[in-house]
Amino acid sequence: MKSLGFVFKSLPHSVSSGREGLDALLAASAYCEHIQLFFVGGAVAQLLEDQQPDKILSRDYSATFKLMELYDIEDVYVCQDSLDKMGLSEASFVIDVQTLPAHSMAEKIHHCDVVLTF
């Protein structure tokens, strides 16, 4: 069975790629059983609680990440190096994640058969 990796790289609400990636992720879960999700760089902020995108006239999609459990998407990884650079902690995320150092993230991404980047 092929594995599908989704890599999120952009800050939330700066461009639409985060929301589009989440939509693609949920749609792909109907066709692929082994999906892994990776958050690197500024994308780690997409998982933060209490975002207020309405202040910049943007739609709040961060709560939609909670649906991943219903879609059996359980392998969610966040780059520890990115968290450290941004001064964030996984305790403030809307979902449970596994943190990994950058080199371990790269290794896991490399083992995916197909990788989509948002």
C-alpha positions as CSV (number, residue, x, y, z in Angstrom):
1,M,0.0,0.0,0.0
2,K,1.3,3.4,-0.9
3,S,1.8,6.1,1.8
4,L,0.8,9.7,1.3
5,G,2.6,12.5,3.0
6,F,1.2,16.0,3.4
7,V,3.8,18.7,4.3
8,F,2.4,22.0,5.5
9,K,5.0,24.9,5.3
10,S,3.1,28.2,5.3
11,L,1.9,30.4,8.1
12,P,-1.8,30.3,8.8
13,H,-4.0,32.9,7.0
14,S,-1.1,34.4,5.1
15,V,-2.0,32.5,2.0
16,S,-4.8,30.0,1.3
17,S,-2.5,27.0,1.0
18,G,-3.1,25.8,4.6
19,R,-6.9,25.7,4.2
20,E,-6.5,24.1,0.7
21,G,-4.1,21.5,2.1
22,L,-6.5,20.6,4.9
23,D,-9.3,20.2,2.4
24,A,-7.1,18.0,0.2
25,L,-6.0,16.0,3.2
26,L,-9.5,15.2,4.3
27,A,-10.5,14.3,0.7
28,A,-7.5,12.0,0.2
29,S,-8.3,10.1,3.3
30,A,-11.2,8.5,1.5
31,Y,-8.8,6.9,-1.0
32,C,-5.7,6.3,1.0
33,E,-5.4,4.5,4.3
34,H,-1.8,5.5,5.2
35,I,-1.5,9.2,5.4
36,Q,1.1,11.1,7.4
37,L,0.9,14.8,8.1
38,F,4.0,17.1,8.7
39,F,4.2,20.7,9.9
40,V,7.4,22.5,9.4
41,G,8.5,26.1,9.6
42,G,5.8,28.7,10.1
43,A,3.1,26.0,9.5
44,V,3.4,24.9,13.1
45,A,1.3,28.0,13.9
46,Q,-1.6,26.6,12.0
47,L,-2.3,24.3,14.9
48,L,-2.5,27.0,17.6
49,E,-5.7,27.4,19.6
50,D,-7.5,30.8,19.9
51,Q,-6.6,32.2,16.5
52,Q,-8.5,35.3,15.5
53,P,-8.4,35.3,11.7
54,D,-11.7,37.3,11.6
55,K,-9.7,40.4,12.5
56,I,-8.0,40.1,9.1
57,L,-11.2,39.0,7.3
58,S,-10.0,35.4,7.0
59,R,-11.9,32.2,7.7
60,D,-10.9,30.2,10.8
61,Y,-10.1,26.7,9.7
62,S,-7.9,25.5,12.6
63,A,-10.8,23.8,14.3
64,T,-11.2,21.6,11.3
65,F,-8.0,19.9,12.2
66,K,-10.0,18.2,15.0
67,L,-11.8,16.3,12.3
68,M,-8.7,14.3,11.4
69,E,-9.5,11.8,14.1
70,L,-12.8,11.0,12.5
71,Y,-11.0,10.4,9.2
72,D,-8.4,8.1,10.8
73,I,-5.5,10.4,10.3
74,E,-3.3,9.7,13.3
75,D,0.2,10.3,12.1
76,V,0.7,14.0,12.7
77,Y,4.2,15.3,13.2
78,V,5.5,18.7,14.1
79,C,9.1,19.9,13.7
80,Q,10.6,20.5,17.2
81,D,13.2,22.8,15.6
82,S,10.4,25.0,14.2
83,L,8.6,25.1,17.5
84,D,11.8,26.2,19.2
85,K,12.5,28.9,16.7
86,M,9.0,30.3,17.1
87,G,8.9,29.9,20.9
88,L,5.9,27.7,20.8
89,S,4.8,24.6,22.6
90,E,2.7,21.7,21.5
91,A,0.5,22.2,24.6
92,S,-1.2,25.1,22.9
93,F,-2.3,23.0,19.8
94,V,-5.9,22.1,18.9
95,I,-4.9,18.5,18.3
96,D,-2.4,16.0,19.7
97,V,0.8,15.7,17.7
98,Q,4.2,14.0,17.8
99,T,7.2,16.3,17.8
100,L,10.3,15.3,16.0
101,P,13.7,16.9,15.3
102,A,14.1,18.2,11.7
103,H,16.3,15.3,10.6
104,S,13.8,12.7,11.8
105,M,11.0,14.6,10.0
106,A,13.0,14.6,6.8
107,E,13.6,10.8,7.1
108,K,9.9,10.1,7.6
109,I,8.9,12.4,4.6
110,H,11.5,10.6,2.5
111,H,9.8,7.2,3.2
112,C,6.4,8.4,1.9
113,D,5.6,7.2,-1.6
114,V,3.9,10.5,-2.6
115,V,4.4,13.9,-1.0
116,L,2.2,16.9,-1.4
117,T,3.4,20.3,-0.1
118,F,1.1,23.1,1.0
